[in-house]
C-alpha cells in the first residue's frame, strides 16, 4: 500500500501545463516568505517514513525500544488573497502503530511586510489542533513564525525562521521557542538545501527541561507548476526529568508532490 502511494506521487509529475513555476514551502522545516499569487490555489502533499529509537534512562532501569511510523497524508493548501497575503490550511494524519490515530490540522495566514531583491520578511500565524483519537482529547497551539529570506548571491540563499508555539487549552504549560536556519542552492529547475533546527520548552524547569535538535538535507525539482521533493534527516529530543532522561532519536525520509491547482 505504501509503495502504491509513493508511485502515485511520481505519476502525478506527468500532468503538467505551461503556467508559472511553483515555489513551495515543502520540503524543509523552515518556511519561506514567498506568497502564492492572488486568486491561485496551491496544493502541497507528502509522505514521511520515520524510524524511532526511544531510550528511557531512569535511575532504576534503562529501557530501549525501536518503532516505525508513517505520516500520510501531509497536506497543505495555500490560497493567495493579494500580493502580500495568503490563507493556509494544513492537515496531517500520522500512523504510530497498527492504525492512524493522530490528526493534526491548522488554519492560518502568511503576510509579507517587506520584499526586495536582497531581503524579505513577514509573519505566519496559525491556530492548530492535535487530536489523540485513542484518548478522545485535543490540544491547541497558536504558532507565530517570523520568516526572513536573504539572497546571498545569484545561486545561494539563507532562510531564517524564529517560531513561538503558545500552548492553549489542554497544553497551557507547553510553549516552545524554535530557531531554524536553511542554506539553499538553486540551479535551473531544482534546488538543494541543508538545514538545522533547535526547539526548547518555555519556561525551562527540572520537570520540563526538553529540547530538540534536527538536521536534514533536501532536494526539489520543478516542472512548470509541478514540483517533486525529498528530504533525509535526523532529530533528537531529550526530555530531562528528576529521576532520569528520555531520549528520542528519529531518522526519517520524506517525499512529496506539489502543484498549482489554478
Buried (B, 14 or more C-beta within 10 A) or exposed (E): EEEEEBEEBEEBBEEEEEBEEBBBBBBBBBBBBBBBBEEBBBBBBBBBBBBBBBBBBEEEEEEEEEEEBBBBEBBBBBBBBEEBBBBBBBBBBBBBEEEBBBBBBBBBBBBBEEBEEEEBBBBBBBBBBBBBEEEEEBBBBBBBBBBBBEBEEEEEBBBBBEBBBBBBEBBEEBBBEBBBBBBBBBEEEBBEBBBBBEBBBBEEEEEBBBBBBBBBEBBBBBBBBBBBBBBEBEBBBBBBBEEBBBBBBBBBBBBBBBBBEE
